[in-house]
Every structure is written in C-alpha cells, then in structure tokens.
Amino acid sequence: MRSRLCSNIKNDLYSIKGALVVIDGKARVINEVFCDGLGACISGCPEGALEIIEREALEFDEVAVENHLESMKHNEQVETEQIKEIVSKHTHQCGCPSAQTMVFEQPETQTEVIGKIPSALRQWPVQMHLINPRAPYYQGADVLLSADCVGFSYGNFHRDFLNQKSIAIACPKLDQGKEVYIEKITSLIDDAKINTLTVAIMEVPCCGGLLALAQEGAKRASRKVPIKYVVVGIQGDILKEVWI
C-alpha cells in the first residue's frame, strides 16, 4: 500500500490498525507489518489519495498490531495525564485574572446599615448597547461609564459613583460590537454635550479595554470633556483615581 501524500487527510486515519500516521499533514505508512491489505483507509480518505498496489512486502502481523495499538493507547494516556498536570499547575499563574476562582474572607465584624438604602439610579436602560446617547437624562450630565463588575465589588457604588450621575455599563471582555460603544461615547460628548465622563473599571487587565474605548470615543469627538478613571480592586478598594 502507498499514499500519494494526501495533504488534507483526516487525523483519524492513523488509528486504522496503526499502519498510517499523519506527519506534517500527510498520511504515511510507518510499518508494513501493521497493514492487513483490507483497504479500509481508502474509504476514509476525503481526497482519494490512498490506493492499494501489489508489490513485495512484509506479512501482516496481528500480534504486532495489537502490541502497537496497546502501546499507542498507553502513550496517549500518559500524555493526557501530563498535560492535565501542567495545566493544573500553571492555571493560577497564567490564567486570565478575571476568570480565576477566589474566595474572600469576610471581616469578623461588619458595620450594620440601619434603614433602607435608596438607589441613586436615575434612568433606564443602563447597558451600553441599549442606551440612547440623545436621551434627556444624558443632556449636559455628568456621566458614569462603569464596567459591569464594579457595582458588585464596590460597596458604596451608589453613594460614591452613581449619585447625581447618568450611567452606562459595559463589559470590555465579553461584550460584542465595541465600535458601537465608541460611536455612542462620541455621541454623548458631541450630541448630549455631557459635562464630565467618569470611567470606573476593575483592576483586572481586560477591564482596561473600557478606558481605551472611552479615550477613543473622546478622541473622535469635536468637543472636549474632562475624563476621570477610577480603578477598583477585586475586594472593593479604590486603587487609583486619575483625571486625564
């Protein structure tokens, strides 16, 4: 049996008796002893690049095939376990910080809040894809552009961030249509003529994308407005607060 070096052969062909192995995208016979001459590989080749020919060759050895397949299975199991061990070992160091699993210890004593805390939200909707930059509550307003997670991480979000502001929220890591976000930020500045823009983001690296979108939207606008960005730690503390 020979192969005309099919460049698009399916990877599962090498599992047929272990006679074929895909090397650099091409099927090759690694040992004639493993080939029984049945031709099952021919029907599995999507390009018709395999064929049976008559020539002198070593006899098919069923015992050798079984030993070879068992060896392949063992090697695959060992490799799989090694990969799992490596991934498990390095996930914390190399994984995205925004997706790492963490548990925070709560303080033994917490300040008890007496009475209902009023919401500072003055509008609806709030999600960036749903807002209308020309809505009346944006006109001449101080606007807060907040990453989704900030409201859950920072305990005094309504009092310190949202009070007396209109808001738009977004996730720079998971949301689609970032160009739409940039256009809406530009519209807030030029059409709604907002007064200031505060960008609240988390400390994880991917969250910085929201600040980049705000800066790009401001760059495209004909008006200039003061922009402040606030970085919130994953345990709710303010790490940075800067006017840019």
Secondary structure, DSSP 8 states (H G I E B T S, - for coil): -EE---TT--GGGGGSTTTEEEETTEEEES-GGG--S--HHHHH-TT--EE----------HHHHHHHHHHHHHHHHHHHHHHHHHHHHHHHHHS-GGG--------SS-----S--------S--BTTT--TTSGGGTT-EEEEEETTHHHH-TTIIIIIITT-EEEEE-TTT-S-HHHHHHHHHHHHHTS--SEEEEEEESSGGGHHHHHHHHHHHHH-SS---EEEEEE-TTS-EEEEEE-
